[in-house]
Amino acid sequence: MRLKRFIGASAATLLCWFSLFAQTNSTALTVEDLVRIALERNQEYLAAQERVREAEALMRQAGLRPTPTIEIETGTGAVLGSRGESAYSAAFFQNIETGGKRPKRLAIAEKGLALAQAEVRERERQLQFEIRTQFVAAVQEQLKLQAIRSLAPATAENYQLVTRRVELGDAAPLEQQLLRVEMNRIEADQVLLLAATEAAGAELRASVGQPSSEPTNLRPELRLRETVPDLATLKLTALQQRSDIQILTLLEEQADAEVALAQAEGRPDLTLSARYTRVNSAFEQSGFSDSGTLVPLRDADNFLTFGLSIPLFTRNRARGMVEAAESRHVQQRLQREHLKRAIPEEVEAAYRRWSGASRSLEILRTGVIEPSQKNLVVIREAYRLGQLRLLDVLNEQRRLVDLQLSYIEAQAQAARALVELEHAIGGPLP
């Protein structure tokens, strides 16, 4: 009778193992916790944020106006034998940009800043997808390991009881051997699943940016959803909020601004100048001053000159830059149009995977797991009445465990499909 009670306890353990999984440590990390940590630690994401600060600095630089130049000169004829001859000059030069070059540079820099911000959003989208996908894989292995571990205590107690009964001659040695094989099989499954759990945890820590010495205690919860918006709404949402298509749109606009700047570069800049010059000369002859004394003859001349400098070149000088910018514009437009056609297909594929995984999960839950649990109860009762063998009970118990592992796999597929759907539309589901 004690053996029958232990078999009943084993079946009860299988029936309630899902509720046991929900009892997790208060310090366990959810997927949202891991995403937050990754956004704080992931170096690729932090590097993308630095790119924004770089773009801000470049935009400030692009707004600078040409700086003026001051030129001071002095000359003397004493070195070459012309004593008393000297000249001094001071000049001011101001470059004047034509063709609206400064506003066009600012337009390019503004697109560069918006592009850097969009790249941050894109990196965040990719990082979230990576973290959420790896979280599903890690939790999947953890749930499988817990399911197998839930069998070990009851199986070990059953084995001890059957061993005692065999010693007393109350049970066949075959039953002891069957339970030993079952214990060894459970132990082998635990070893494999433990290794898979640790490997998935290591990959997750690497993506999050946690050191290997820092343990990762995950809350074993797979995020599922019964309904999502219709496919047309999802496609429209993806085209509106996907950061990668925003990046290509900004690149196209930036290339268009580069075309305008390249065309402006074909116009020469002007240079305005103003110069003051003083020339001092001395002669060998002498003359009388106003007071009537004899003094050497000297002459001092002051000049104020203005100038305008214009480089002599035609717009063909910038033709190569214009054609290169136009080519970049066409490249970005073609890539954007290709992505715009590909995104709805990507959304539909993710939606179909989620829909199929959700239907499969519901079938397993209502049409497989629940009937199998009832079957185990019936077989256990038949064994208690002596109509079935222990082998029949163990086979049904193993079948139920395999089905529960399949159910965990289906849950993981549904959760993974939901993550892929959110990744395809570029953010949380509306």
Secondary structure by P-SEA (a helix, b strand, c coil): caaaaaaaaaaaaaacaaaaaaccccccccaaaaaaaaaaccaaaaaaaaaaaaaaaaaaaaaccbbbbbbbbbbbccccccccccccbbbbbbbbbccaaaaaaaaaaaaaaaaaaaaaaaaaaaaaaaaaaaaaaaaaaaaaaaaaaaacaaaaaaaaaaaaaaaaccccaaaaaaaaaaaaaaaaaaaaaaaaaaaaaaaaaaaaccccccccccccbbbbbcccccaaaaaaaaaaccaaaaaaaaaaaaaaaaaaaaaaaabbbbbbbbbbbbbbbbbcbbbbccccccccbbbbbbbbbbbbbbbbbccccaaaaaaaaaaaaaaaaaaaaaaaaaaaaaaaaaaaaaaaaaaaaaaaacccaaaaaaaaaaaaaaaaaccccaaaaaaaaaaaaaaaaaaaaaaaaaaaaaaaaaaaaccccc
